[in-house]
Amino acid sequence: MHLTLAFLDEVDPARLPVLLGLMQRTPLDPFTLTFDHLGYWSDRKIVWAGAPSVPDNLLATRDALLSQWRATGARVVTQAFRPHISLLRHARRAPSDLSPPPLVWQCDGYVLVHSVRTPRGPHYRVLAEHHGGQPEGFFETSPEKSVMPSTQYGIVG
């Protein structure tokens, strides 16, 4: 389960160290998020769970990451931030009950994810993680096998 903080689209692999540096300098304090309703995107056939509000520290971290990335000259995809988690892909219809019991999610950090689209759906690989709200909570994973031109990156909590 993941919540996308920012979709970065295609990133030149040579710029990955810059992105990792931004992450290292930008911790996220732990927070709780409650998902209390379901929705359905008929065009993408996705059932999702939504949260009615966003913790201030989550918004602040997202805004800090995106403004720093933009300041490096990178193109930033701007769209409204609507916290949600995708529950089901290739759904034929909306769920009959759009108000399930609330799902409470404890989050203590975020990750940088490399995604590759395939005919069977996206494949994800975590490149770096930042946990615990402190700079020392940052660490990288080995990106060699995952970093390819024209692939996509996102920051998820």
C-alpha positions in Angstrom: 0.0 0.0 0.0 1.3 3.4 -0.9 0.2 7.0 -1.1 1.9 9.1 -3.9 3.2 12.4 -2.5 4.5 13.5 -5.9 4.7 12.1 -9.4 8.0 13.2 -10.9 7.4 11.8 -14.4 10.5 11.0 -16.5 13.8 11.9 -14.7 17.2 11.8 -16.4 19.2 9.1 -14.4 22.1 11.6 -14.2 19.9 13.8 -12.0 19.2 11.1 -9.5 21.9 12.2 -7.0 20.3 15.7 -6.9 17.0 14.1 -6.0 18.5 11.9 -3.4 20.2 15.0 -1.8 16.9 16.7 -1.6 15.4 13.7 0.1 18.2 13.5 2.6 17.7 17.1 3.6 13.9 16.8 3.9 12.6 14.5 6.7 8.9 13.8 7.3 7.6 13.7 10.9 5.4 10.6 11.6 1.7 11.1 11.1 -1.6 9.3 11.0 -4.0 9.4 8.1 -7.5 8.0 8.0 -9.1 6.8 4.8 -12.8 6.8 5.3 -14.4 6.7 1.8 -14.1 4.8 -1.5 -14.1 6.1 -5.0 -13.9 4.7 -8.5 -12.1 6.2 -11.6 -14.1 4.6 -14.5 -11.6 5.8 -17.1 -8.7 4.0 -15.4 -10.9 1.3 -13.8 -9.4 1.9 -10.3 -11.1 1.6 -6.9 -9.4 3.9 -4.4 -9.7 4.9 -0.7 -9.6 8.6 0.1 -8.7 10.7 3.2 -10.9 13.7 4.0 -7.9 15.7 5.4 -4.2 15.9 5.1 -1.8 16.4 8.1 0.1 19.7 7.9 3.5 18.1 8.1 2.7 15.8 5.2 1.8 18.9 3.1 4.8 20.8 4.3 7.2 18.0 3.3 5.6 17.5 -0.1 5.8 21.3 -0.8 9.4 21.4 0.4 10.4 18.5 -1.9 8.6 19.9 -4.9 9.9 23.5 -4.5 13.5 22.3 -4.1 13.2 20.0 -7.1 11.7 22.9 -9.2 14.6 25.1 -8.0 17.1 22.7 -9.7 15.4 23.5 -13.0 13.4 20.3 -13.1 9.9 20.2 -14.5 7.3 19.6 -11.8 4.0 18.1 -12.6 1.5 20.3 -10.8 -1.8 18.8 -9.8 -4.0 19.0 -6.8 -2.9 16.7 -4.0 -5.7 14.4 -3.1 -4.4 11.7 -0.7 -5.7 8.3 -1.7 -4.5 4.7 -2.0 -5.3 2.5 -5.0 -7.1 -0.7 -3.8 -8.0 -2.4 -7.0 -6.9 -2.1 -10.6 -9.0 -3.3 -13.6 -12.2 -3.0 -11.6 -15.3 -3.5 -13.7 -17.4 -1.2 -11.6 -17.5 1.0 -8.5 -17.9 -0.7 -5.2 -21.5 -0.9 -3.9 -20.6 0.5 -0.4 -18.6 3.7 -0.7 -18.4 4.2 3.1 -16.5 1.3 4.6 -15.1 1.3 8.1 -12.2 3.7 8.4 -8.7 2.6 7.7 -6.2 4.3 10.0 -2.6 4.4 8.6 0.5 5.2 10.6 3.3 6.6 8.5 6.8 7.3 9.7 8.5 8.2 6.4 8.6 8.2 2.7 10.5 6.6 -0.2 11.7 7.4 -3.7 10.2 4.9 -6.1 11.3 4.1 -9.7 8.4 2.8 -11.8 8.4 1.1 -15.1 5.1 0.6 -17.0 4.5 -2.9 -18.4 1.5 -4.4 -20.2 0.7 -6.2 -16.9 0.8 -3.0 -14.9 3.5 -0.9 -13.2 6.6 -2.4 -11.6 8.1 -0.5 -8.6 11.5 -0.4 -7.1 12.5 1.6 -3.9 15.6 3.6 -4.5 15.8 5.5 -1.2 14.0 5.7 2.1 13.6 8.4 4.8 12.2 7.4 8.2 11.7 8.8 11.6 11.6 12.5 10.9 15.4 13.0 11.3 18.2 13.5 8.6 19.9 10.3 9.9 16.8 8.3 8.9 17.8 8.5 5.2 19.3 5.6 3.3 19.7 4.6 -0.3 19.3 1.2 -2.0 21.4 0.2 -4.9 19.8 1.8 -8.1 22.0 0.2 -10.8 19.5 -2.4 -12.0 16.6 0.1 -11.9 17.8 3.3 -13.3 17.0 3.4 -17.0 16.4 6.3 -19.4 12.8 7.3 -19.9 11.4 5.7 -16.8 9.4 7.4 -14.1 9.9 8.3 -10.5 7.7 9.2 -7.6 7.9 10.0 -4.0 5.5 8.0 -1.8 4.7 7.8 1.9 
